[in-house]
């Protein structure tokens, strides 16, 4: 018995077969390409075999779990795309479950990442800011499947317009492109190369004032959103992943400091803020866990290195 895990991102698709113990048996990934549907079809065809008893999908959103559709922002051809039905046609006769990619990241980190609390908030800080929730050992996806999407929590009522149509969302401050735009507006310049999030992190690590301030500003906004979620849901662990989070202590140190300075209630002062341990495979492990839960297979959190 194995399950098929799919991680549908805006720039690449990944697939893996995973056994019930959480062992990733094999994996592959491929750029989305000119035809995302053809890319999906090819990857699934290579991995679907008679041992597969369920499929779990983590997809960039917005998603609609009731309809089984996805509309990833970076895949314009997929607007309201019936992803669940498409995969059901490719892997017939087995259940197919869908959740957001950040939700699967959170579930994967809870299951195989070594984070001990029964409730967890996972956050992906990259081009955008996504999130997912595990409450009492179960994914909590909400009415439409978009619960935990912390990137669209309001952190600045007078802030920048957001791509979602609102104003002052966390993503407008802590997303990589937003951090770069702010730094450039403050006067940051590069002698050579492209001013992107990676260059911003390099400059901050070298001690440049404006890039450091950009990371501190993003960390402060993240702290505001995290404390709001933790106050309502009483999560114990907060796991940070994504490209911007790969900067490590540049983001995590000011984030922990901001939370320590602002936390009031006891259950907010002992939040455990850590970086991903599964990195780019967190979503695959989470999608596999989603498939196993749908098949009524009990899950026990077991770190990969145990």
N, C-alpha and C positions, 0 to 999 in steps of 0.2 A: 504494500500500500504506500502510495506517495500522493502528494498534492502538488499542483502546479501553481506557482506564484508569479504574478505579473506586476511589474513596476512601470507604470506609464508616466513618463515625464515629458516636459515640453520640448526637450532636445534629444532624448534617447529613450528607448524601450529596453527593459531587462526582463529576463525570464529565468526561472530555476525550478528544478524538481527538489522537493524537500520531504524528508520522512517524518513520521509523527514525533520522533524524539527531538526534532529541530536540527537535524543534520542536512546541510545543503549539499545535495548529491552532485549537481552540475548546474552551471549557469552560463548565460550568454547575454550580450547586450548589443544593440545596434542603433546607430543614429536614426532618428525618425524618417529622414529622407523626404523625397518629393511625394511619396504615396504612403502616408501613415497606415492606411488600411492594409496595403500589401506587406509592409514591414511587420505589422502585427500577425498577419496570416502566416508569413514565413517562419517567424519565431515560434509560434504556437505549434505549427506543423512539425517542427524539428523536435519538440519536447513532449508532445502529447503521446502517450503510449497506454497500453491496457492497464498499467499499474496505477494510473491517475484516477483518484476517486472523488476529487473536488478541485475547484479552481478558486483562488483568491486574487483579487485585483486591487491594487492601490493606484489611483490615478490623480494626476493634476486636475484641478477643478476650474470652475465650479462643477459639482457633480449633483445628480439627482438619484439617490439610491432607490426610491420608489419606482421611478421610470427606468432605471438602469442605464441612464445616459450621462455623458460627460461633455464638457465644453472647455477643454484646456486652452488657456489664453494664448499660448504660443503655438497652437495647432489650429489655425483659422479654418481648415477644412473640416474640423470636427466641431460643429456647433449642434448641440443636442444629439451627438452621435450615440447610437444604441449599442454601446460597448458590450454590455452583458449579453444581449441577443447575438451579437457578432461572435463572441467567444463560445456561446452555447452551440452555435452552428459548427464551430471548429472542433469542439470537444463535446460531443453529444452524450447525453445520458448521465451527466454528473452535475451537481449543484455548482453554480457560479455566484460568488459574492463580491460586492463592490464596496470600497471605502475610499476616502481621500488619501492621497499619497502621504501627507503628514500624519494622518490618523494611523496609517500602517507603519510609519516610522516610529510612532509612540508605542504601538503594540509590539513591534519587533524589539525595541529597546527594553520594554518591560519583560518580554519572554526570554530573550537571549542576551540582553545587554548587561546584566549584572546589577540592575537597580532594584533595591530591596523593598521599597514601599509598595503597598497594594494599589495605591492611586498615584498616577503620574501624568504630568503635562509634558508632551514632546513639542518642541518648537524647531522649525526649519527656517534658518535665517540665510537667505540667499538673494536672488534677484527680487523675490517677494518674501513675505514672512507667512509661513503656514503653521498649523498646529493641530494636535490631536490629543485626546483624553483617554486615559484608562482609569476607571473608577471601580474599586473593589474587584480588581482582577478581570474586568470586562471592558471592551471598547465601548465608549459612549459616543454615539454618532449623532444623536438628536433627530429631529423631525424629518429633515431632508438629507441627512448624512454629512452636514457641514459643521457640526458642533466642534468646538475647539479651535476654530479658525481665528486664532488670536491676532493675526495680521490686520484684521479689520475691527479691532477694538479701538475706540476713540481715545487718543492720548493728548490731542491738542485741538480744542474746538475752533481755534483760529488758524489752524495749520493748512498745509497744501491740499489741493484737491487730490483725491485718490482715484486710481483707475476704476475702482468699484462704483464711483459716483458720489461717494461721501467725501468728507473733508477731515483731515487730521488723523487718519488711521495710523496705527503703528507702522505699517508698511511704508508710509510716506517719510518716516524718520529713520527706520532701522533696516530697510531693504538696501542692498548693495548700491544700486544706481542712485537711490535717494541720498545715501551718505556721500557719494561722489559729487552729486549736484550741489549739495550743501557746501562741501569743502571748496569746490571751484568758485562758488558764489562768495566765499569768505576770502578768496585770493590765493588759494592753493594752485600751484603750477608745477608742471613736470618739464624738465629739460628735454627729455626724449621719451618716446613711448606713449602708450594710450592711457589716459586717466580713467582707470577702472578700479573695482574694489580690491583687486590683488595689488595694484600699484599703490592704492591708498594704505593698505595694510603694511606694505614694505616701507613706505614713508613714515608711517606711525611708529613702526618698530625701530626706525632709525632716529626717532625722537622729534620728528617734525611737528610743530605746534598745532597747525590746523588739522592734519589727519588724526592726531591724538584726540583733539576736541571732537571730531566727527564720531569716533568710536565711543567717547564718553557720552555724547549726546544720544547716540543709539542705545547705549546701555541704560541710560536714565529712562528712556521711553519704554524699553523692554521691562525694566523694573516696575514701572507704573502698571503695565498690562498684566504682568505676572502676579503682582500683589492683588490686583482686582480678581483674577481668576482664583487664586489661592484662598482669598477671603470668602468667596462664595462656595467653592467646591472642596476646600480642605485637602488639596493634594499634598503629597510629601516630597516627591522627587520632581525636579524640572530638568529635562535633558535637552541640550541645545545641539543641533546639527546644522548642516548646510554649508555652502561655500564661504559666507562671511564668518560663520562660527569657526571655520577652519583656522582663523587667525588666533584662536586659542585665548591666551591670557589678555590679549589686547581688548577683547570683548568681555571675557568672563570675569576678570579682576574688577573692572569698574561696575559690572552688573552685580556681583556679589556685594560690593561696597554700597551701591545704591540701595539694594534691598535691605542690608543691615541697618542703614541710616533711616529708612522709611518704615520698616515693619513695626507694627505696634502690638497686635495680638500675639500671644505665645505661639500659636500654630503658624504664624507667618515668620517668626524669627528663626525657626529651625528648618526652613526650606533647604533642601539639598540640591544645589545647582551644579550640574556636571555636564561635560561634553559627551557627545555620542561615543560609544565604544564599537559600534557596528559600522559606522561611516556609511559608505554608499550601499551596503547590503541591508541596512536597517529596514528599508521598505519591502525588500523581498522576504525577509523573515516575518515581517508583519503581515504581508499578504498571505503567506503560508499559514500563519496562526489564524487569520480570518477564515481561511478554508477549513482548517481543522475544527474551529469552534462551530462553524456551520454544520459540520458532520458530527457534532456532539462528542468530539474527542477532547477530554480534559487536558488543560495545559498547566504545567508547573514551571514557574520561572527558573531557568537553569542557565547560568552564564556560560558562554562559549568556552571559557578556559577552565571550567570545573571538571 
